Amino acid sequence: MKNMLNAFYTKPLIIYLATALLTLSTFAGPAEAMFVPTASLQGPAGSIGASANRAADLAKVQTALESKVIRQKLLDYGLSPEETMARLNTLSDGQIHQLATQTDSLQAGGDVVGFLVGVMVLAILVVVLIFLVQGRIEVR
């Protein structure tokens, strides 16, 4: 073990791994999720602006609520689809409009590209390390 720690490739390998980890972690975006409380949607009448197109906004919100992930999360929180629609129908035009505009800015959680790059770098590193240990690659 002591022999391996004093090997010529130990320090460059440590530097490479630290650099690769820092590089991969810089490209990973944040995964954000939160409740949209109804208290923040409420305000004085007309402050948000009455939606002239309530039906379009309501259709956009219903489309977002029909996704499997959101439907399952609502069920996990104890809200059936009927209860969700009942609460949605009690919202004002301004609240529906704000909710519809906020559904456009929803962020998906996770970064597949960063994960795949990390896996590829790790796989290449393992292969090179195995060849170095077996003596198939000689470093001069």
N, C-alpha and C positions, 0 to 999 in steps of 0.2 A: 504494500500500500504506500509506503514511504517512497519507494522507487517511482510509483506512478505520479505522486504529487510533485516530485522533482523533475519529471519528464519535460522535454522541451516544448511540448504542445499544450501543457496545462494552462499557462498564462494566456496564450492567444485564444484558447477555447473558452476560458472564463470571460474574456473581453468580448468575444463574438456572441456568447449566450446573453450577456448583459445588454449588448447593443441590439440584438434581435428582439429581446423582450421589451425593451424600451420603444423600439420602432413599432412593433406590433400593437403595443398598448396605446400609442398616440393615435392610430387610425381608428380605434374602436370608439364608436359614438355611444352616448349615454342611452340607456333604456329607461324611459320615463313612463310612469303610469300613475294616475291619481283619480279620485272621485271629482266630479264636477258638482259642487254643492249647489242646491237650489237657492240658498241665501245669497250667493254671489250673483245669481242671475236676476234677482229681483231688484227693482229700483223704482224711482218715481215714474209715474205714467209718462211715456213719451221719451224717457231719457235714453233708452236703447234705440228707440225708433220703431214705429209700428211697421210690421212686415206686410207689404202689399201682396206678397205672394206666399201666404201661410201654407197653402197646399203643397207648393214645391219644397218649402223648408221642411214640412212635416214628412214628405216622401223621402227626402234626403236622410232625415234622422231615423225613419223606419228602416231604410235600407242598411244603415249602419248597425241598427239594433238586430237585424236579421242575420248578421254574421255568426257563425258557430261559436267563435271565441267569446264574443260579447254576450251572446245568449247564455252560454254556459256560466260565465262569470256572474251574470245577474241571477241565475238559478242558485249558484253557490252562496250568494248574498241573501237568498230567500225571496227573491222577486220572481213571480211567475210572469209569463208573457202578457197575461191579461192585466195583472197589476201594473206592469210597466206601461202598457198602453193607456190604462186609466190615469196614471200619474202624468203621462205625456199629454193627454187631452186637457188636463187642468192647467197647463202652462199658458202664459199669455203669448201674444204674437211676437213680442220682443224677445221673450225667453226662448221661444222656438227658433227664431232667427239666429240668436246668439249660439244656441246649441248646434244648429246646422252649420254655421260658419266654423265652429270649433271642431266639428268632425272632419273638416278638410285638413286641419293641422295635426291630426292624431299621428303619432310616430309609432312605427312598428318596433318591437323590442328585438334586439339581436343584430349581429353583423356577420353575415355568412361569409363574405369575402375575406374579412380579417381572420376568421376562424380557419378557412381553407388555406390561406397563406401560412398561418401558424403551423398547421398540420404538415404542410409540404416542407417547410423549413426544418421542422423537427424530424421528419422522416429522412430527409437528406443528411442531416447531422448525425442521426443514428447509423445510417449506412456508412458514412465516412469514418465514424468512430469505430465501427466494427472492422472495417478494412484496416484501419491503423493498428488496432489491437492484434489482429491476425497476422500482420506483417505483409499484407498484399500491397500496401502503398508505402513507399519509402520516401521520407522527407529528408532532403539534404540541407 
